[in-house]
Amino acid sequence: MADRVVRIGLAVLAAIGLMVGVWAAFFPRSFYDDFPSGGRVWVAVDGPYNEHLVRDVGELNLALAVAAIVAAVTLARWAVVAAAAAWAVNALPHLVYHLRHLDLYDTTDQVANVASLVGALVLPVVVLVAEWRRPGPREPA
């Protein structure tokens, strides 16, 4: 069961990283103007457009997706821990930043923003806990 939780959690993280990564890295103006889509705008309300910064965010997400994919495919303990920890390290300050700047959004966007960012932190923590419960050697391969 823990294998399944780890693999599914990493697959979801990889999918998020690929979606955000491709969008921001290759279509930065659209990401800035339209993220998260559906008529909602979460990036443009928080400062002027900076193509370099938006592309960097995309490339970071692509790198996190690659780490999650490697971990999901191999289920090597060191890869799972590294990928999940990297996602959590990225998610925590991102969440804290947005919690301090909720005034930029209407109530619906505040709730959606916080829920998505809390989820982005909880998911890698769930993967780490499931990995801890997975049987097998604890030392690096």
N, C-alpha and C positions, 0 to 999 in steps of 0.2 A: 504494500500500500504506500509506504513512504517513497519508493521509487517512482510510483505514478504521480504523487503530489509534487515531487521534485521536478520531474520531467514536464508536467503540465505547467507548473509555475514558471519554469524557465522558458517554455514555449510561448507563454503569454507575454513575458517580459521581452522576448526576442521580437514578437509581433509588434508590440508597442514601439520598441526601438527602431524597427525597420520602417514602420509607418511614419513616425515623427522624423526619423533620420532622413529618409528619402525625400520627404516633403520639404524639410528645412534646408537640407544640403543642396538639393537640385532645383527647388522652386522657392527660394528664400522670400521673395516679395509676396507670393501667395501665402506662405506660412505666416508671415508677419501680419498680413491683412485679414486672413481668414481663419486662423487657428482658434478654436477647435472645429470649426465649420458649423453648418446648420444655422447660420445667421448670428452666431456668437463670435465675439472678437476678444481674445484674452491677451494677445501680445501687443498689438498696436496701441492699446490704451495705456501702455506702461513706458512710453518714451519713443523718441524718434527712431526711424528705420536705420539699421546698421547691417548691411549685407554681410560683412565679415562676421559679426557676432552671430547672426542667425545661421549662417553656414557652419560656424563652429559648433553650435548647438546640435545641428543635424549630424555632423561628423562624430560628435561625442555619442549621440544615440546610436549611430551605426556601429561604433566600436563596442558599446555595451551590448548591442544585439549579437555581434559576433561572439563575444565572450559567453553570452547565454546559450547560443547555438552549440558552441563547442562543449559546454557543460552538459547540455541536454542530450547531446549525441553520445558522449563518452560516459557520463555519470561518474567521472573520476572525482573523488572527494575534493581534491585540491581545486579542480576547475569549478565545481559547484559552489564551493565556499567563496572562491575569488569572484565569480560572476555575481552571486547574490549579494556579497558584501559591497561590491562596486556599485550595484544598483541602489543599495540602501544608502551608501555614502553620498551618492548623487541626489537621492530623493529627500533626505532629511533637510539639508540647507535650502533646497528648492521649496519645500513645504514651509519652512520657517519664513523665508522671504515673502511668500504669498500671504501667509497669515498676517504679516505686518503691513500688507498693502491691499487689503480687501476693499478699502474705500474706492478703488478704481472700478468696481463692478457693481451691478445691481444685485438684488438679493438672490435671484435664480443663479446667476453666474458665481456669486460667492459660494453658494452651497455646492454647485457642480465642481467648481475649482477645488475647494477644500476636499470634497469627496474623492475626486480623481487623484489628488496629490497624497492624500492619506492612503489610498489604495496602492499608489506607486511605492509607498514606504512599507506597507503591511505585506505586500506580496513577496518581496525578497526576504523579509523576516520569516514568513511562513516557509519559504524554501530552505532557509538556514535551519529552522527548527526541524523540519522534515529530514533534512540531511543529517542532522545530529542523531535522529532516531533510526536512520537507516543502518542495517547491520553491515559489518565489514571493517576492515582495518582503518584506523584513524590517521595513520601516517601518510605522507605524500607518496604517490606512486613513483 
